[in-house]
Amino acid sequence: THSLQYIFTAVTPGINFPEFTSVGQVDGQQIDYYDSKIRRDIPKTEWIQKNVGDDYWSSETQRCQGTEETFKVDVGTLMGRFNQTKGVHTVQMMYGCELDDDGTTRGYRQDGYDGEDFISFDLKTLSWIAAKPQALITKNKWDPDSGWNNYLKGYYEKECIEWLKKYLTYGRETLERKVVPEASVFQKHSSPSPEVVCHATGFFPKAVMITWQKDGEDMHEDVEIRETLPNQDGSFQKRSILKVPAEELQKHTYTCVVQQKGSEDIVRGIPTGGAPIAIIIGVVAALLVLAAVVAGIVIWRKKNSGFKPVPPKP
């Protein structure tokens, strides 16, 4: 599965962070960046810089600057809807599309406020789904706009896919590379139960899964899977935390399995400084099903008593 995704974030002013940022990603690798301090869209990977010209960056800069102004209004508007007058608040939006190896495509659009879902677009019904009562004003404003909603459907299902295919062609050598993860295990002493952390890092592409086994049997309880995060070099990292009583760690063998398609098994020894437990790190050849959390994004423009979404980025 290949993906193209954009993430916009606006925050209340007065903190040591840009009031607005825009990040584009292809298959999880950042391709561009804009913020309200530098005021221009810049490339973040060599392959896109080589394949698009100055007109592209000029156009994207103008688009981001317009979106920045819209978002600054949105933060204040939503604070009003939630009866807030101070504090740090965020408006975030994501949109994107996916292309499977068999040609199946998907598009998504969603936005959030203060880290929670606010409203999303249903491409099948061409209607908006309000996740909060405060979003009903927006839903009632946007649902009747069939022309705009049909345009969005076309963008996410066609135009977005066309851009994704272009980017995949531009960055094929980089995006199709494979880097095997480095895996390690360490124990953290915490109350009431110790934590055993399985950490995989340096891998590419993003599709890696971490699971735990107890005496050779899969286990799902007492396990916390953390989000896959990017490294500065374009690779990824992920961790899974096992929380079981210290006596259980001594009685049983707990195995952390890191799965990446086509990789070979690797084994790590017992972590030092912890309980006498045997932790095996395996990187196993497996066909992974990557659950993509791709969502679309809503940009609001204040208009009368509601908002109007503005066109998405390519």
Beta strands, then each sheet from edge to edge (+ up, - down):
strand 1: 2-11
strand 2: 20-26
strand 3: 29-35
strand 4: 42-43
strand 5: 90-99
strand 6: 105-113
strand 7: 116-122
strand 8: 127-130
strand 9: 182-188
strand 10: 195-203
strand 11: 209-214
strand 12: 217-219
strand 13: 223-225
strand 14: 229-230
strand 15: 236-243
strand 16: 254-259
strand 17: 279-284
strand 18: 302-303
strand 19: 306-307
sheet 1: 4+ 3- 2+ 1- 5+ 6- 7+ 8-
sheet 2: 9+ 10- 15+ 13-
sheet 3: 9+ 10- 15+ 14-
sheet 4: 12+ 11- 16+ 17+
sheet 5: 18+ 19-
end
